[in-house]
Amino acid sequence: MAVLAAQPAFAAADREKLLTEPGVYGTFAVFKVDETWWKLDKATRTFAAAEVKVVFQKHTERVTVDTYLLRGLMEQADFFVRVHSTEMLHNQNFLVDLMGTRLGKYLVNTYTFNGITKPPNYVPGFPEDLQKVVKTTVPDPGPKPYAIVVPVRKDAEWWLMPQDGRNAMMKEHTEAAVPYLKTVKRKLYHASGLDDLDFITYFETAKLDDFNNLIIALERVKENRHNKQFGGPTLLGTIRPMEEILEILAR
Ligand code: HEM
């Protein structure tokens, strides 16, 4: 514990670092609100929502939390949180506190995915022009209200394949995806050993039609043969401030 305490805590202002640097732990926790919650009177639900805000405040120095509404778009879930920190322990402490609130007692934790961000494995070996496109294409400005999370597990053949074979397939994957760099923002988490997955893929976009076409393009490349799990579940939600989600739950 002393080792962890000695680590510099990320101030709220370091959110940018946590969202961009390698070596950051990400936890996606998906929740369904129990039916009995909606039968509580409004005042009780409003009070319970206020308690959740205090939990977010308490952990602000160690974790950065993004919140997403799934309700209406997914049956098994109402919202999810994406938690980042330099220690999985901090993610856990935040979630334990969240689940310990009055609202938390009505939350069913339908899924949790854990991963870590890493430097790119394949990009440094790509031809220079492809590297340049990947590294320098800036996403179109403007809000990207939709978030999609796709958990992925590769097959044994993928991991046993010589590096050259994987390099070639990831080059093909990237070439198929390049047309979508401007409209789809992406983030990759490595999950092997931290979960039953190999990757958690996360996307933000304003154009779900582009995202649909992107997935179809990626389903047509050879690397797709090695996806043992793709989705199951795919999460499709909208990025909403925590206050708005709590307001919906208190309604
Ligand atoms: C704008 C669209 C996309 C682009 C430009 C893109 C590009 C890339 C690149 C360059 C890498 C290699 C990163 C490295 O060097 O380690 C990569 C890895 C990966 N991508 Fe994509 N991608 C896109 C969308 C997607 C989508 C939609 C999925 C699946 C839902 C996906 C799944 C993956 C996975 C699982 C890896 C890790 C592969 C591995 O390390 O074995 N990507 N992507």
Residues whose N, C-alpha, C, O or C-beta is under 5 A from the ligand:
A	BS01	HEM	P119 P120 N121 Y122 V123 V150 V152 T174 A177 V178 Y180 L181 V184 F199 T201
